[in-house]
Amino acid sequence: MLKKLFKRRRVAEISYEDSKELARDMSPKVRAELASNTSIRPEVLYYLTDDQSPEVRRNVARNENTPVQANTILAKDEDTEVRSELARKICKILPDLSGEDADSVREQTIEILEVLASDQLPSVRAILSESLKDTMNAPKHVIMQLAQDVEEIVASPVLEYSPLLSEADLLEIIASGVAAGALPAIARRPNIGEDVSDAVAASLEIPAVAALLANSSARVREDTLDQIISQAETVEQLHEPMVMRVDLSIRAMRRIAGFVASSLVEKLVERNDLSPDLEKELKKSVKGRIEEVENFSEPQEDESIVRAEKLWASGKLDEKTMAEAVAEKELGFIHNGLALMTGMDVAAVRRILSSRNGKVVTSLCWRAKLSMRLAIRIQTDVAHVPNKNLVNAKDGVEYPFDEKEMDWQLSFYAD
């Protein structure tokens, strides 16, 4: 009889009496098949929300004919898949809830969305975010809640795509703290404005800055791009996306050619319609850097290692001894002394001092607890930082950067 009923309902509705009988059947398989039938009365589906079989409740959650009161119950179901199926369905039917007769249903449906947006499992919240990321029909406050979620898989879809998020919303979200790993989603948004670009760049998060550089539609102020270029000198992950920008000024291209690999300078030349003289100039800067590296020889440091370690052990490796070493140009002692004072590997110290990057050299001196005055001397006399890249003291004596930025500069040299 049951087979006949289910065969018949493919071409005609199951009667109310038959559906009530099937809803009480001992077989979960029978009840599950009934729960998936879109022709049965809503009250029968409501009855099945209390079924002991998760598969039955999952089918009720999938069923678009399930009444909103039953959906409200399922939103708090103990089974994860029940809540997940409900989330998919609610997002699917949301655009169709319009008109006078649907007002109360829509209000209750939004309440269900609010419950699911606060679900304890990120996977359920992520289904909502992925399903609502590009719709205009979702409630704005639910989108904001998802965008501010602590999980990247939840926050990223709406942060990258939602048309309901304004520039002001994005700035508010960035200021209040974005989920770890979710900031690149904002950087990838089409046509983000200069203020949002500034906020992304100020975060100093490499994946986000790389995504911003790769976003050709993002509007980036020239000053902001200058700051990114300065920070990117020692961050190889940013070199290629920076070279691929289409809005680089001649000045920016000259700066970039001063530190990126020769293959990227070739790309820079190919992507831009440069004059022969400028092309020659950019390629010459690469050749000069290569020759400089080839001519570089490490100083003999065996004796300086012993001396630096003895002074460190006796507590006499300090500002005075380092200043004397700088005056005498004792490179081996300076390298080993700074390594001991910062806790960094001496090879990393050498790389920093040969980078000709004023910011990272200054950060190294800060980590060694040297004065800013001595940091300037080390920039000029030891690291040979070009004048245009020299970092000067704030108010004549203080380090000009905050601890976060200096730690960030040094993090790329940590072994």
N, C-alpha and C positions, 0 to 999 in steps of 0.2 A: 504493500500500500504506500509506504514511504517513498519508494522509488518512483511510483506512479505520480505521487504528489509533486516531487521535485522535478520530474520530467515535464509535468503539466505546467508548473510555474514559469517555465521558460517561454511559454506562449500565452499564459494567463496568470492572473494573480492567485496566490494561495488565499483561501478564505480565512477570515478571522478565526473561526472555530478550529480549522485545521492548524493554523499557525500556533494557536495556544496549546494544542495537543503536542505539536512538535517541540515547542519550547520546554515541555516537561519530559521529553524523551530521555531515557537513561543513557543513550549514546552521545558523548561529547561531539562526535563527528556529525551526527544529525543536527544537533543544536548549532554547531559552528556553521554548517551549510545554510541553516535557516537565518542565522545572524548576518550572512552576507547577501541575503535577498533584499533588493531595494523596493520590492513591491509590498512587503508586509507592513502592517500598521505600526506607527511609531510607539504605541504603548507596549507592543510585544518586544521591540528593541529595548525599550526602557527596562522591561522585566529582565532581559538578558544581561544587563549591566552588572547584575549581582551573581552571575553564573560563576561557578567554581573553576571552570576551565579557562585558562588564559587565552587559548585560541578562540574561544567563543567571544570573549570580551574584545579581543583584537579585531575580529570581524565586525563587531558592533561599532568599534572606533572608526573603522574604515568606511562604514556604511553612511552614505550621504543623506539617507533618510532618517538617521538617528536623531531624535529630538534634542533640542539644546539642553534640556534638563538632564538628559542622560549623558551628554557630552561633559557637562559640569561635573558629574560624578566620576567619569572616566579620567578627567584631568588630574585626579589625585589617586588613580589606580596604583596598586603596589607593583604591577608589572611594567617594566621599562618599555617594552615593545607596544603595550597598549597606549601609553602616553605618547610614544613616538608616532604611532599611526594616527592618533588623534591630532597631533601637531601638523602632520602633513595634510590631513583632510581640512582642518580649520583654515589653514593658509590658502588652500585651493578654493574653498567656497566663499571666502571673505569678500572678493570682488562682486559676487552676485547678491550680497545682502544689501539691497537698496530698495527705496520706495517706502511708503507709509506703513504698509503691513510688516515690513522687516525691521522697523526701528527697534522694537523691544528685543527681537531676536539678535540683532546686531549688537545691542548693548550687552546682552548676556554672552555673546560670542567674544566680545572684547574682554570681558571678565575672565573667560576661559584662557584667552591669550595671555593675560596678565599672570595667571596661575602657572601656565607653561613656561613663561619667560623667567619665572623664579624657580623652576624645577631644580631639584638637587643635583641632577645629572647634566653635565655639560653637553652630552650628546643630544639630549632632548632640546635644550636651548639652541644648540647649533642647527637643528632642523628648522626651527623657527627663523633663525637669522638667514639661513640659506634660502628659505622659501619666500621671505619677505624683503629680500635685499633690494629688489628693483621695482617694487610696487608703490603706487601712490595711495593705495587703499588702506594701508596699515595705519593703526593709531600712532601718532607721533611719539607719545610718551613710551610706548612699547619699543619702538625703534631706538629711542634714546637709551632705554634700559639695556637693550642688547648691545648697543655701541659701547656702553660703559662696563660691560661684563668683564670679569677678571680673567676669563679664558680667551685665548687668541682665536680658537676655532669658532667661538660665538661672536666675538666683536668684529673680526675682520670682514666678513661678507657685507654687513651693513655699512661699515666704515668706508669700504671701497666703492660701493655701488648705490647706496640708498639715496634717491633724489629728495628725500624728506629732510636730510641733514644739510643745514645751511653752513656758510663759512663761519658764522658766529658759533654755531653748534660745535663745529670741529675744533675751533679754538678753545671753547669751554672744555671739551673732552680732553684735549691735549694738556690743558692747564691742570685739570683734576687728576690726570694720570691715566695713561692708556695701558691696556693689558700687555704684558710682556710679549713682544713679537708682533703686535698688531699695528704699530706705527707705520710700517711700510705700506699697509693697506690704505692709509690716508694719503701717503705720498704717491700712490698709484692712481688716485682719483682723477678723472678727466677734468682739465681746466681749473685746477685749484689756483686760488689767488695768491698774491705776494705775501699777505700776512700769514696764511697757512704754511706757505713754503718757508718763511722765516722761522716759524715755530718748529717745523720739522728739522730744519738745519740746526737750530739751537739745541736740539735734544742730544746731539753728538752721537746718535746711534748709527753705526755704519750701514746696516741694511736699509734703514729708512732714508738716509742721505743718498745712498746708491740708487734706491728706487726713485727718489725725487729727481736725481740727475737723468735717469733713464726715461722719465716722463716728459716727453716732448711738448705736451700741452700745458705743463705746469708753468705758471708765470713766476719767475725768480728775479728779484732785484739784483742789479749789478754788484752792489755792496755785499749782498748775501753770497753771491757766487764767488766773490773775492775771498770771503771768509772760508768758504768751503774749500777753495783751492789751497789756501794756507794750511788748513787742517789736513788736506789730502796728500801733502808732500810725502808723508811717511806711511800713508795707508794705501797699499797697492790695490785693495778691493775697489777703491773709488777711481782709479786711474782711467780705466776703459769707459765707464759710463760718463765720466767727465769729458773725455775726448770726443764722445759721440754727441754731445750737446750741439744743437744747431744754432744757438744764439750767442756763441762765444765772441767776445770782442778781440781785436788784434792784441791788445794788452794782455788779455786772459790767455790767449794762445801762446804768447811769448813766455808767460810764467809757467804754463803747463809743460811746454817743451823743455823747460829747465830741469824737470825731474822724472818724467815718465820714460818708459822704455822706448828704444828707437823704433820698434815696430808700431807703437802707438803714435809716435810723431809722424810716421808715414801715413797712418790713417787720418791724422789731423790735417795733413797736407792734402790728402785725396778728397776729404769731405768738404773742404772749403776752397773757394776759388781765389787762391792766393797769388800775389805777384811773384815773379821769379826771384826777386831780391828777398822777399820775406821767406819764401820757401828755403832759400839758401841759408838764411839766418837761423831758421829753426833747426835745420839739419846740422848746422855748424855747432849749435849749442850741445847737441847730442854727442858729436865727435869730441868736443872739448871735455865733456864729462867722462867719456870712455878713456881718453888719454890720461886724465887725472887719476882714475882708478888704477890704470896699468902702471903708473909711475909711483903709486903709493907703496911704501914698505913699512912694515910694522917695526917699531923700535925694539931693541933688546931690553927685556924687562926682568930678567932673572934677579938682578941685584935690587931693582926697584920694588919687586914683590916682597923680598925679605925686609927691606927698610919700611915699606908701608905697613906690613903686618906687625912689625915691632912697635911702631908708633901707635897703631890701632890698639894693640894689646895693652900698652901703657897709658892709653887715654890721651895721647898727644897728637893724634891725627885730627887736626882741627882747621879752622879758617886760616890761621897764621901759616901753618906748614903748607897748606894748599896754595896760598897766595905766593909763598916763596918759590914753590915748584912752578907755578905759572910764570913768574918773573924769570926763572932760569930755563924755562921751556923744557922741563923734565917730563916728557910725554908719558914715558913708562910709569913713572911714579903717579902722575895725574890719573892715568887710566885705572891703576890698581887702587889708588886712594879713593877715587869716586866709587869704585865697585864695593869697597869695604864700607864706605859711609852710607851707601844707598841700599846695600843688600842685593844688588844686581850682579849678574854675571859680567866679567870683565869684557867678554866679547860683545855683549850688548852695549856696554859703555863705549867701546870703540866705534860701534856702528852709529851710535847717537852723535858722537863727536865728529864723525866724518860725514854726517848727513847734511851739514851746513844749514840746518833748520833751527832758526833762533828759538822757536817756541819749545821744541823738545829739549834743546840744550839747556834752556832756562829751567825747564821742569826738572831736569836731572840735577841741576844745582840746588833747586828747592828741596828735592828729596834728600840731598846730602846735607841739608841745613846750613848751606853757605849763604852769605849775604847777597843781596841783589847786585851790589856793587861788584863783587867778585864774579858773579854770574855774567855780567857784561864783559869783564876782562876775559873770561873763558870763552865767551862767544867770539870775541875778536882775535885773541892771541892764540887760542888752542883749536877751536872749531872752524875758524876762518869763515864765519857767517858773513855773507854779503851785506853791505851797508843797508840796502833796502829791506833786508829781512831781519835786521837786528831788533831785539826786544829791549826796550828801555824801561827804566824803573818808573813806578807810579809814585808821584809826589817825591821823586828824587831818591827814594830809598826802598820802597816796597815792591814786592812782586806784583805784576799787573793782572795776573790771572787768578781765578779761584782754584781751590784744591781739586774740584771735580774735573776741570779742564786739564790741569797738569797731570793728574792721575791718568786721564784718558790718553794724553799724549804719550805717556810712558808705557801704557798697557800694550802697545804694538811692538815693544822691544823686549817684553818679558819672555823668558825662555820657559 
